[in-house]
Amino acid sequence: MSLSGMEILMVGGTLLLALFLFGATVAAHEFGHYLAARKMGLVVERFAIGLGPKIYGKVIDGVEWQINLLPLGGFVQLPQMSPAEAIEGKAAKEVKNLPPASPKAKIITALAGPVASLLLGILCSVGAWLAGVPTNMIYRTTTIGWVEPGSPASKAGVLPGDRILAIDGRRPDRWAGRPGAVLESILLGTDREILLEVDRSDREIITLRITPERDQEMEGLRKLGFEMYPAQTAMVSKVIEGSPAFRAGIQPGEKIRSVNGAKVWNPAAVKSAVDSGREALDLVVENPSGQGRTLRLRPERAMNRQERMIGVVWKPNDIQITHPTPVEQVASAAGMVFRTLKAVVSPASSVGVRHLSGPLGIFERLVSLLQTDPRLVLYFSVILNVNLAVLNLLPIPVLDGGHIMFSLLEVFRRRPMEAKMIERIQTAFVILLMGFFVLVTYHDSLRLKKRMQQTTESSELPIFRKNGAGK
């Protein structure tokens, strides 16, 4: 399918805007370092966005401001701080010819980057609070809509309609989007078994211990078998002309309340009944005024589809504009970082480095959000900047936390560490960091390729034979 000139411009503009937003996030972090270094009297040689070969550079007031080829981060080159020539290039001024920086100056300068990221995250959270966030209201439930047959949850006796009270002792208040939500609690859990407490029909509280299985479709992340199916009304949005549903008299706006005598808590229950191979389905259908009727229909194959179907299009997700407070947004983002880090280092967790996202994944996410609703970019920017602030404070050489760690060691030892020793440590961790970037970028590219190659149903609606003789 060829794109028109206007569509090409739109796609190109979206990509450029996403690149600018990503660069602005990095620039804010590095500008924090720059301002603090100037305030503390440190020599600043270079302010760079990106790594690798220089694309553009200009010297202003003795500082070279440059943009580099690889959009993998940025740096402020400070010869008096810990050496990082493997990333930043060789300093123009010899460190030995410069007055040594005090540990206090180095700590404040290193800390200023994460502080700047946090402040930008708070600013974005205020913007998201005022502008509103498009929110999928389906994820505000904790009731299970469907349980995959044969899954760990099904074997343990979990049923559609069960309301989740607690997961591993934590009480979720929604299905997804928070550190303690249902989906995140399952994916980021660090125990080999999941303790699930559910309320069944407001009559019985049941506690179950379930051993999750690894889902290869989700890159080996663990699952119970109901994560993708929150309770959702099976409301018909469109009925395909000539389909079994059309001939049975089902109308848009009606709800399918039960199939073969079982209450429908999610449209997946209807699809499962169709896929079961039964010749005919008994449905209870409710019209907008609340009146119900029972009908029988026979699923058929459309002329342009392989699977059997009844010929309805379900009402899309209920999207509403909500206004989460800045405190809620920042606390949720920080909580998600800490839970993810805990899951990554836990041997019982299914989350590993390959599940993390690097610059490519972040950039792809920004493009997707820009195309969906620009307001979502503000909300995502809160998560991105809080992540950048927290992760950079980890006590790992090359990161800001590593600089702080070296400076604190200098305070305790009452003398700085040998420059060659610091350089060796920094170089080793630069190699590890580059390996990490290569690994997460590789997995980001696999995810992107999979999404692009996923066979999507034709935009053409199913076509049924006029005589209803589909086989």
Sequence and secondary structure as in RCSB ss.txt:
>XXXX:A:sequence
MSLSGMEILMVGGTLLLALFLFGATVAAHEFGHYLAARKMGLVVERFAIGLGPKIYGKVIDGVEWQINLLPLGGF
VQLPQMSPAEAIEGKAAKEVKNLPPASPKAKIITALAGPVASLLLGILCSVGAWLAGVPTNMIYRTTTIGWVEPG
SPASKAGVLPGDRILAIDGRRPDRWAGRPGAVLESILLGTDREILLEVDRSDREIITLRITPERDQEMEGLRKLG
FEMYPAQTAMVSKVIEGSPAFRAGIQPGEKIRSVNGAKVWNPAAVKSAVDSGREALDLVVENPSGQGRTLRLRPE
RAMNRQERMIGVVWKPNDIQITHPTPVEQVASAAGMVFRTLKAVVSPASSVGVRHLSGPLGIFERLVSLLQTDPR
LVLYFSVILNVNLAVLNLLPIPVLDGGHIMFSLLEVFRRRPMEAKMIERIQTAFVILLMGFFVLVTYHDSLRLKK
RMQQTTESSELPIFRKNGAGK
>XXXX:A:secstr
    HHHHHHHHHHHHHHHHHHHHHHHHHHHHHHHHHHHTT    EEEEEEEEEEEEEEETTEEEEEEEEEEEEE
EE TTSS  HHHH   SS GGGS    HHHHHHHHHHHHHHHHHHHHHHHHHHHHH EEEEGGGG  BB    TT
SHHHHHT  TT EEEEETTB  SSSSSSTTSHHHHHHT  SSSEEEEEEETTTEEEEEEE  EEEGGGTTEEE S
 TT B    BEEEE TTSHHHHHT  TT EEEEETTEE SSHHHHHHHHHTT S EEEEEE TTS EEEEEE  E
E TT SSEE  EEE    EEEE   HHHHHHHHHHHHHHHHHHHH TT S  GGGS  HHHHHHHHHHHHHH TH
HHHHHHHHHHHHHHHHHTSS TTSHHHHHHHHHHHHHHTS   HHHHHHHHHHHHHHHHHHHHHHHHHHHHHHHH
HHHS    SS     TT    
